[in-house]
């Protein structure tokens, strides 16, 4: 297991707690990830020490969740290698506890601290997240033997059957599933995400509870729903995640506009793969782990305007104005899920421009170059590539646009203007609305390659709009 500042800092915290006579273990997702040979994003700790003890024991702490038994310990204290951990390294330390009722569907109304690790894990969500791990030797240093998977498993404290479920590839709620989901309804989405990320099956009783409680997801804040869906889209298993969202009934609750894609037929000559939903799933299947969230959401919503615009014409199935309708629907989804203005702009741009590739071979040079000016044009290219591969498989248009985009230098796509408004005023023209038309005409000619100097640009203006003296 490679050392890291986060691991070193967490080991130091555990060693310090144990030196003072408290139990302390790695807990939750980091244990699961280590057992699955994945690099944990962070290392959480469960301990018998109460929050006030933890707050006093370390020099830099934050009592952000102390009411629920959680303290954040910042890096900077000495770790086992006697170096300083970076200040940005923060470790969550949670006291063993049992929770009371969850009247708000997110936080327990009260918590009761306990000295029992076995009791603590009973409150957690899924068995694969309810494992504890002891990575320290008696002297407080990392046991090098834990690089061996068998030794790692031997150091696990399993009070919930999580090891067996990891081995079997099963996602199972700890205790009664309905109770776990009613405590925090976001767990409904987290169950889908974990099952998709790890390729696990959802245990039948757990699955039945998700289906029964799917409407409860509306109690969760829109930001938390958005973030969970974004993780599903960008963790590398988006198709599986959205198929599970549909299977559990959650898709119709959180994204009814996407659920309406099911059964919407498409013209087979362009979409031999099937309906709009099948096409979208095939596209989502191509999203790699770590892809930009805007590309992921643009991919999922690019055809969201098709269901309401579906019609059967005499010649074939048509979706008149589905791009414009899709932009409007996408804007409502982005507003509802409270995306930032920047993310919203890019997602809508991907929807708005995804059909323009068909016109690229016939575009004037100036139009094509302006197409290239779209913000993050590489995302538009990637969406079109995936769109083609999820349908007819013909990449001729993609190759045409990509080749010209890569062959066109940035200074040619966005050349220095040959004329400005000041130049027009200096030439004797009176400022007014037609200035925009004049400058646009000059830029078109420049992008087409017809003019290359300021004198040529001014001559063009005089030819098309008259001289300044005539205009006066």
Beta strands, then each sheet from edge to edge (+ up, - down):
strand 1: 24-27
strand 2: 44-47
strand 3: 61-65
strand 4: 70-74
strand 5: 90-95
strand 6: 97-99
strand 7: 111-113
strand 8: 132-133
strand 9: 156-157
strand 10: 170-171
strand 11: 201-202
strand 12: 310-312
strand 13: 317-319
sheet 1: 3+ 4- 5+ 2+ 1- 8+ 9-
sheet 2: 6+ 7-
sheet 3: 10+ 11+
sheet 4: 12+ 13-
end
